[in-house]
């Protein structure tokens, strides 16, 4: 379905499409538990990332003009 087809839908039809898309997304997300996501733990072997809050503070102090 392209954007022109979406624009032609009534409000009720569009809401039904959105509801179905949200259901599909929930199903996909449910298939891979977050703890099994490959991105989780990807920095585990980095010594500079052991304290992630300190790492972010340091990054902000040196990378942002106001040190926020």
Order of alpha helices (4+ residues) and beta strands (2+ residues): alpha-alpha-alpha
